[in-house]
Amino acid sequence: MIYLDYAATTPPSETVIEAVTQTLRDYPGNPSSFHRPGREAKKRYQQAKRHIATLLGTIPERIFFTGSGSEATALALKGHPFTPGETILTTTVEHHATLHTLEQLKKNGIRVRTLPCDHEGFLPEETLEAALAEERTGMLSLVHANNEIGTLQDLKALGDLAHAHDVKVHADMVQSPLHMQLALDEMPVDYASFSAHKFFGPKGIGILYARDVNELTPLIDGGGQEHGLRSGTENLPYIVGLEKALAEAVEALTPREAAIRRLAKRFLWRLEASTLEYNLNGPPLEKPRLWNILNIGFKGVDPQRLAYKLDRHDIAVSLGSACSGDTIERSHVLEAIKAPRSHGALRFSLSHHESEEDIDDVVEVLQRLLL
């Protein structure tokens, strides 16, 4: 199998699996318990949180564990205290975790305004500036690195602009840690969402970064874990797995990204050399983007049928966001950037694990299937 769906999920590394299973064996206690097994589990939990905070460029008091990136986003948006009449600004290219959460907030009377992005998925500064001037805004929520087309927003410029208007910033950074070094306390963000399974960690564990925890109201009540922000017994094995995966992502960032860039260039070079009619949705490679996400539209092609045929050839790709994989509707992101409707789009998301021969094989199969 040639797996090219890393934007949907990354398989946990062997060292992460080992760290999780070892923690299950060595730390059976509840971190909230007073006895020795509990104290040992609590000590390991605190050690992991300190290390994770350091890797993300912040302090442990601003890191809170959740069950997923979606939960982290929901906690930031639903837990923030909006005042009557305030607006939440967002964009047309957000992940469903953000869009669906905002739909719920709208039902509860919160005003939401969706700002258009350009044909490459970027939110223009002038668009945001105009909206900030027109609206009494409480928060800007935007995806940092787009999970479907790879667009990398200028978070520094957009966040600074929002902060200049005393507007809080939530960033969906689920796709970011595997591909760039982050220093959250130095970035213009107040909340940020993360998910371990996007950087070779376990599924079922995420992080919310909150610059000021006192501003949030918890969504889950109970024993008061995570400083009262997210009750429930701490998932220590997966927290340790997240710690291991994040450390590996940071340590191997440069060689991994170099390998991904070589593969992305080769993929597009091979497509260009073929006789296939295609277009790259989103920014070109020379623009700010994630190189591992290549959303390719093929002229006159049914993307679902093509994805099925590729699967029969042991090539795993995506129709877009995995969270919308059960539907046959066209991606809202592709609609937002006005991608050609005549081109059926597939997302090929790469990693450092593939070889140039794998990329050549994929393009050769595409040629056989489409010509």
TORMISE-418923 format. One record per residue (C-alpha): residue number from 1; x, y, z. Coordinates in steps of 0.001 Angstrom, whole numbers, plus 500000, padded with zeros to 6 digits. Last residue first. Example, Ala and Ser with C-alpha at 12.3 -4.5 7.8 and 13.67 -1.06 7.14 Angstrom:
+-----+--------+--------+--------+
|  nr |   east |  north |     up |
+-----+--------+--------+--------+
|   2 | 513670 | 498940 | 507140 |
|   1 | 512300 | 495500 | 507800 |
+-----+--------+--------+--------+
This chain:
+-----+--------+--------+--------+
|  nr |   east |  north |     up |
+-----+--------+--------+--------+
| 371 | 494176 | 507923 | 479577 |
| 370 | 492790 | 508203 | 483098 |
| 369 | 493469 | 504850 | 484732 |
| 368 | 496800 | 504077 | 483093 |
| 367 | 498044 | 507631 | 483607 |
| 366 | 496981 | 507604 | 487244 |
| 365 | 498817 | 504313 | 487741 |
| 364 | 501988 | 505842 | 486273 |
| 363 | 501613 | 508880 | 488519 |
| 362 | 501312 | 506683 | 491604 |
| 361 | 504282 | 504493 | 490598 |
| 360 | 506502 | 507537 | 490077 |
| 359 | 505590 | 508813 | 493541 |
| 358 | 506414 | 505443 | 495081 |
| 357 | 509731 | 505353 | 493193 |
| 356 | 510573 | 508774 | 494638 |
| 355 | 510187 | 507208 | 498058 |
| 354 | 507477 | 507602 | 500668 |
| 353 | 508104 | 507766 | 504419 |
| 352 | 508802 | 511516 | 504535 |
| 351 | 505100 | 512185 | 504260 |
| 350 | 502614 | 513019 | 501528 |
| 349 | 499012 | 514162 | 501258 |
| 348 | 497358 | 513532 | 497884 |
| 347 | 493957 | 515195 | 497935 |
| 346 | 491693 | 514345 | 495017 |
| 345 | 489738 | 516736 | 492835 |
| 344 | 487381 | 516157 | 489912 |
| 343 | 488000 | 518927 | 487394 |
| 342 | 485070 | 520432 | 485479 |
| 341 | 483991 | 522268 | 488619 |
| 340 | 487138 | 524370 | 488355 |
| 339 | 488238 | 525568 | 491819 |
| 338 | 486295 | 528645 | 492904 |
| 337 | 488343 | 529196 | 496083 |
| 336 | 485242 | 528896 | 498276 |
| 335 | 483801 | 526001 | 496288 |
| 334 | 487032 | 524060 | 496702 |
| 333 | 486870 | 524729 | 500447 |
| 332 | 483186 | 523754 | 500615 |
| 331 | 484160 | 520365 | 499207 |
| 330 | 481678 | 519024 | 496688 |
| 329 | 478957 | 516890 | 498213 |
| 328 | 479315 | 513119 | 498084 |
| 327 | 479282 | 512631 | 501846 |
| 326 | 480921 | 509985 | 503999 |
| 325 | 484389 | 511529 | 503597 |
| 324 | 483429 | 514810 | 505220 |
| 323 | 485620 | 514375 | 508297 |
| 322 | 488338 | 512889 | 506087 |
| 321 | 488809 | 516319 | 504527 |
| 320 | 489362 | 516057 | 500797 |
| 319 | 488495 | 513205 | 498447 |
| 318 | 491371 | 511293 | 499967 |
| 317 | 494193 | 509028 | 498815 |
| 316 | 495282 | 505430 | 499487 |
| 315 | 497090 | 503618 | 496672 |
| 314 | 496810 | 499829 | 496782 |
| 313 | 495708 | 499513 | 493120 |
| 312 | 492111 | 498832 | 494186 |
| 311 | 492453 | 501981 | 496325 |
| 310 | 493384 | 503891 | 493191 |
| 309 | 490194 | 502637 | 491540 |
| 308 | 488095 | 503806 | 494500 |
| 307 | 489758 | 507226 | 494515 |
| 306 | 489063 | 507505 | 490768 |
| 305 | 485394 | 506620 | 491228 |
| 304 | 485045 | 509167 | 494004 |
| 303 | 486867 | 511827 | 492007 |
| 302 | 484654 | 511539 | 488907 |
| 301 | 487031 | 512855 | 486235 |
| 300 | 486378 | 515365 | 483432 |
| 299 | 489607 | 517257 | 484020 |
| 298 | 491736 | 516061 | 486914 |
| 297 | 491908 | 518287 | 490005 |
| 296 | 494853 | 517889 | 492354 |
| 295 | 494956 | 518897 | 496012 |
| 294 | 498591 | 518487 | 497025 |
| 293 | 499158 | 518569 | 500783 |
| 292 | 502725 | 517722 | 501877 |
| 291 | 504126 | 521049 | 500741 |
| 290 | 502195 | 523023 | 503332 |
| 289 | 501775 | 526519 | 501978 |
| 288 | 503217 | 530021 | 501696 |
| 287 | 503602 | 530546 | 497911 |
| 286 | 506379 | 529005 | 495754 |
| 285 | 504588 | 525659 | 495634 |
| 284 | 501533 | 527106 | 493930 |
| 283 | 498643 | 528030 | 496233 |
| 282 | 495327 | 526204 | 496262 |
| 281 | 494068 | 523645 | 493775 |
| 280 | 496767 | 522239 | 491505 |
| 279 | 495332 | 521666 | 488034 |
| 278 | 495138 | 518624 | 485801 |
| 277 | 494947 | 517474 | 482186 |
| 276 | 497062 | 514324 | 481996 |
| 275 | 499614 | 514065 | 479184 |
| 274 | 502457 | 513311 | 481557 |
| 273 | 505518 | 515512 | 482034 |
| 272 | 503528 | 517978 | 484128 |
| 271 | 502259 | 515133 | 486308 |
| 270 | 505818 | 513881 | 486773 |
| 269 | 507017 | 517364 | 487727 |
| 268 | 504085 | 517784 | 490103 |
| 267 | 504910 | 514566 | 491935 |
| 266 | 508660 | 515243 | 491819 |
| 265 | 508254 | 518642 | 493404 |
| 264 | 506063 | 517172 | 496137 |
| 263 | 508550 | 514343 | 496739 |
| 262 | 511527 | 516661 | 497084 |
| 261 | 509548 | 518943 | 499384 |
| 260 | 508543 | 516017 | 501576 |
| 259 | 512170 | 514886 | 501963 |
| 258 | 513318 | 518378 | 502945 |
| 257 | 510430 | 518631 | 505393 |
| 256 | 511451 | 515393 | 507083 |
| 255 | 515121 | 516371 | 507221 |
| 254 | 514341 | 519725 | 508877 |
| 253 | 511599 | 518668 | 511301 |
| 252 | 513301 | 515589 | 512789 |
| 251 | 513697 | 516918 | 516352 |
| 250 | 510398 | 518817 | 516366 |
| 249 | 508322 | 515928 | 515029 |
| 248 | 510092 | 513447 | 517308 |
| 247 | 509324 | 515588 | 520354 |
| 246 | 505706 | 515924 | 519247 |
| 245 | 505340 | 512164 | 518847 |
| 244 | 506864 | 511408 | 522240 |
| 243 | 504719 | 513963 | 524057 |
| 242 | 501580 | 512781 | 522276 |
| 241 | 502325 | 509213 | 523318 |
| 240 | 502869 | 510406 | 526890 |
| 239 | 499484 | 512119 | 526774 |
| 238 | 498073 | 508952 | 525223 |
| 237 | 499252 | 506806 | 528136 |
| 236 | 498183 | 509468 | 530696 |
| 235 | 494569 | 509878 | 529600 |
| 234 | 493765 | 512188 | 532517 |
| 233 | 490616 | 511273 | 534405 |
| 232 | 487827 | 513603 | 533384 |
| 231 | 487233 | 517326 | 533805 |
| 230 | 488415 | 519861 | 531219 |
| 229 | 488819 | 523452 | 532422 |
| 228 | 488911 | 522838 | 536151 |
| 227 | 492665 | 523275 | 536340 |
| 226 | 493077 | 520400 | 533867 |
| 225 | 491058 | 518110 | 536147 |
| 224 | 488063 | 519492 | 538031 |
| 223 | 486409 | 516223 | 539019 |
| 222 | 483284 | 516758 | 536989 |
| 221 | 482153 | 519340 | 534488 |
| 220 | 482740 | 519206 | 530739 |
| 219 | 482276 | 522287 | 528523 |
| 218 | 484451 | 524447 | 530743 |
| 217 | 484064 | 528262 | 530818 |
| 216 | 487116 | 530114 | 529570 |
| 215 | 488504 | 533580 | 530357 |
| 214 | 490454 | 532405 | 533404 |
| 213 | 492547 | 530157 | 531167 |
| 212 | 494366 | 533130 | 529696 |
| 211 | 496759 | 532216 | 526851 |
| 210 | 494795 | 529074 | 526088 |
| 209 | 496452 | 526273 | 524096 |
| 208 | 494003 | 523432 | 523594 |
| 207 | 495542 | 520048 | 523071 |
| 206 | 494393 | 516757 | 521597 |
| 205 | 494175 | 513052 | 522417 |
| 204 | 491932 | 510414 | 520841 |
| 203 | 494163 | 509155 | 518057 |
| 202 | 497748 | 508367 | 519005 |
| 201 | 500766 | 510310 | 517734 |
| 200 | 502303 | 510402 | 514264 |
| 199 | 501911 | 514186 | 513856 |
| 198 | 498236 | 514512 | 512836 |
| 197 | 497222 | 511863 | 515376 |
| 196 | 498230 | 514180 | 518206 |
| 195 | 495570 | 516836 | 517591 |
| 194 | 496066 | 520577 | 518146 |
| 193 | 493883 | 523663 | 518681 |
| 192 | 495141 | 527186 | 519418 |
| 191 | 493714 | 529955 | 521606 |
| 190 | 494943 | 533485 | 522284 |
| 189 | 497074 | 533808 | 519166 |
| 188 | 499418 | 536599 | 518073 |
| 187 | 502542 | 534400 | 518204 |
| 186 | 505416 | 534744 | 520675 |
| 185 | 503703 | 532664 | 523354 |
| 184 | 502980 | 529996 | 520765 |
| 183 | 506523 | 529370 | 519590 |
| 182 | 506001 | 526804 | 516829 |
| 181 | 508547 | 525048 | 514639 |
| 180 | 507061 | 523986 | 511330 |
| 179 | 505797 | 520960 | 509391 |
| 178 | 504580 | 518365 | 511871 |
| 177 | 503277 | 520990 | 514274 |
| 176 | 500961 | 522756 | 511757 |
| 175 | 498112 | 520484 | 510622 |
| 174 | 496023 | 520853 | 513796 |
| 173 | 496791 | 524566 | 514153 |
| 172 | 493184 | 525796 | 514171 |
| 171 | 493902 | 529332 | 515368 |
| 170 | 491713 | 531292 | 517771 |
| 169 | 492370 | 535027 | 517975 |
| 168 | 490857 | 537506 | 520442 |
| 167 | 489951 | 540984 | 519174 |
| 166 | 491301 | 544121 | 520861 |
| 165 | 491324 | 545944 | 517469 |
| 164 | 495141 | 545885 | 517287 |
| 163 | 494835 | 542238 | 518345 |
| 162 | 492962 | 541444 | 515123 |
| 161 | 495618 | 543113 | 512976 |
| 160 | 498394 | 541360 | 514859 |
| 159 | 496644 | 538055 | 514284 |
| 158 | 496232 | 538663 | 510569 |
| 157 | 499839 | 539761 | 510059 |
| 156 | 501418 | 537047 | 512211 |
| 155 | 498993 | 534351 | 511085 |
| 154 | 499883 | 534814 | 507439 |
| 153 | 497731 | 531870 | 506370 |
| 152 | 499360 | 528694 | 505092 |
| 151 | 497277 | 527204 | 502269 |
| 150 | 497629 | 523402 | 502115 |
| 149 | 494581 | 522687 | 499957 |
| 148 | 492475 | 520402 | 502147 |
| 147 | 493880 | 520643 | 505683 |
| 146 | 494545 | 524368 | 505521 |
| 145 | 497430 | 525517 | 507674 |
| 144 | 496487 | 528250 | 510168 |
| 143 | 492734 | 527691 | 510164 |
| 142 | 490870 | 530767 | 511319 |
| 141 | 488851 | 532051 | 514246 |
| 140 | 488768 | 535822 | 514824 |
| 139 | 487064 | 536771 | 518060 |
| 138 | 484908 | 539357 | 519807 |
| 137 | 484157 | 541696 | 516931 |
| 136 | 482036 | 544816 | 516977 |
| 135 | 481769 | 544794 | 513204 |
| 134 | 482426 | 547313 | 510422 |
| 133 | 486047 | 548240 | 511133 |
| 132 | 486999 | 544660 | 511891 |
| 131 | 485334 | 543582 | 508655 |
| 130 | 487311 | 546121 | 506633 |
| 129 | 490585 | 545043 | 508227 |
| 128 | 489843 | 541369 | 507563 |
| 127 | 489221 | 541974 | 503878 |
| 126 | 492242 | 544273 | 503655 |
| 125 | 494448 | 541585 | 505160 |
| 124 | 493426 | 539137 | 502437 |
| 123 | 492394 | 535673 | 503726 |
| 122 | 494335 | 533200 | 501589 |
| 121 | 492673 | 530178 | 499983 |
| 120 | 494391 | 530329 | 496604 |
| 119 | 491371 | 531798 | 494788 |
| 118 | 490998 | 534493 | 497457 |
| 117 | 489285 | 534045 | 500793 |
| 116 | 485806 | 535272 | 501683 |
| 115 | 484929 | 536257 | 505272 |
| 114 | 482277 | 534399 | 507243 |
| 113 | 480439 | 536494 | 509818 |
| 112 | 479040 | 534872 | 512949 |
| 111 | 476607 | 536537 | 515385 |
| 110 | 475989 | 534597 | 518575 |
| 109 | 472290 | 533961 | 519249 |
| 108 | 472382 | 530381 | 520470 |
| 107 | 471641 | 529024 | 517003 |
| 106 | 474648 | 531000 | 515781 |
| 105 | 476773 | 529237 | 518385 |
| 104 | 475733 | 525881 | 516973 |
| 103 | 476703 | 526961 | 513461 |
| 102 | 480025 | 528176 | 514870 |
| 101 | 480761 | 524689 | 516168 |
| 100 | 479878 | 523255 | 512759 |
|  99 | 482254 | 525613 | 510957 |
|  98 | 485145 | 525142 | 513373 |
|  97 | 485199 | 521350 | 513481 |
|  96 | 484230 | 521395 | 509789 |
|  95 | 487641 | 522818 | 508941 |
|  94 | 487702 | 526416 | 507714 |
|  93 | 487933 | 527620 | 504108 |
|  92 | 485143 | 530249 | 503984 |
|  91 | 486661 | 532290 | 506781 |
|  90 | 485904 | 533298 | 510379 |
|  89 | 484825 | 536396 | 512265 |
|  88 | 482908 | 536015 | 515512 |
|  87 | 480635 | 538968 | 516187 |
|  86 | 479786 | 540706 | 519443 |
|  85 | 476257 | 541999 | 520046 |
|  84 | 475848 | 540475 | 523486 |
|  83 | 479203 | 539682 | 525148 |
|  82 | 481211 | 536607 | 524282 |
|  81 | 482699 | 534594 | 527129 |
|  80 | 484928 | 531955 | 525478 |
|  79 | 483923 | 528374 | 526282 |
|  78 | 482002 | 527740 | 523090 |
|  77 | 484792 | 528874 | 520778 |
|  76 | 487877 | 527679 | 522655 |
|  75 | 486220 | 524548 | 524010 |
|  74 | 484795 | 523644 | 520596 |
|  73 | 488217 | 524046 | 518993 |
|  72 | 489841 | 521797 | 521605 |
|  71 | 487052 | 519267 | 521173 |
|  70 | 487673 | 519168 | 517437 |
|  69 | 491402 | 518753 | 517995 |
|  68 | 490662 | 515660 | 519996 |
|  67 | 490037 | 514218 | 523477 |
|  66 | 491355 | 517276 | 525280 |
|  65 | 494555 | 518145 | 527133 |
|  64 | 495140 | 521692 | 528369 |
|  63 | 498331 | 523721 | 527881 |
|  62 | 498540 | 527324 | 529122 |
|  61 | 499685 | 526488 | 532670 |
|  60 | 502428 | 524290 | 531199 |
|  59 | 504299 | 527289 | 529747 |
|  58 | 504800 | 528154 | 526059 |
|  57 | 507030 | 527493 | 523083 |
|  56 | 505313 | 524415 | 521708 |
|  55 | 508196 | 522050 | 522568 |
|  54 | 508477 | 523641 | 526013 |
|  53 | 504763 | 523127 | 526649 |
|  52 | 505032 | 519485 | 525595 |
|  51 | 507956 | 518940 | 527990 |
|  50 | 506152 | 520554 | 530928 |
|  49 | 502988 | 518564 | 530168 |
|  48 | 504924 | 515282 | 530012 |
|  47 | 506635 | 515904 | 533363 |
|  46 | 503335 | 516865 | 534965 |
|  45 | 501716 | 513639 | 533753 |
|  44 | 504682 | 511575 | 534929 |
|  43 | 504430 | 513144 | 538404 |
|  42 | 500686 | 512563 | 538497 |
|  41 | 501127 | 508900 | 537573 |
|  40 | 503712 | 508482 | 540341 |
|  39 | 501417 | 510226 | 542817 |
|  38 | 498539 | 507940 | 541861 |
|  37 | 500618 | 504788 | 542219 |
|  36 | 501869 | 506152 | 545590 |
|  35 | 498477 | 506971 | 547090 |
|  34 | 496780 | 510370 | 546791 |
|  33 | 494704 | 509691 | 543665 |
|  32 | 494181 | 512364 | 541012 |
|  31 | 496806 | 510908 | 538665 |
|  30 | 494873 | 507612 | 538688 |
|  29 | 497327 | 504750 | 539068 |
|  28 | 498378 | 502114 | 536525 |
|  27 | 501626 | 503888 | 535586 |
|  26 | 504267 | 501370 | 534484 |
|  25 | 502273 | 499006 | 532274 |
|  24 | 500016 | 501514 | 530503 |
|  23 | 502990 | 503863 | 530264 |
|  22 | 505025 | 501174 | 528505 |
|  21 | 502172 | 500607 | 526067 |
|  20 | 501971 | 504297 | 525172 |
|  19 | 505753 | 504783 | 524880 |
|  18 | 506097 | 501655 | 522719 |
|  17 | 503333 | 502808 | 520398 |
|  16 | 505037 | 506203 | 520155 |
|  15 | 508379 | 504555 | 519388 |
|  14 | 506726 | 502462 | 516676 |
|  13 | 505310 | 505581 | 515091 |
|  12 | 501598 | 506245 | 515215 |
|  11 | 499936 | 506176 | 511789 |
|  10 | 499254 | 509679 | 510478 |
|   9 | 495699 | 510815 | 509940 |
|   8 | 493619 | 512748 | 507444 |
|   7 | 496500 | 514950 | 506283 |
|   6 | 498590 | 511771 | 506011 |
|   5 | 496440 | 510407 | 503205 |
|   4 | 499036 | 509243 | 500679 |
|   3 | 499551 | 505623 | 501744 |
|   2 | 501209 | 503483 | 499094 |
|   1 | 500000 | 500000 | 500000 |
+-----+--------+--------+--------+
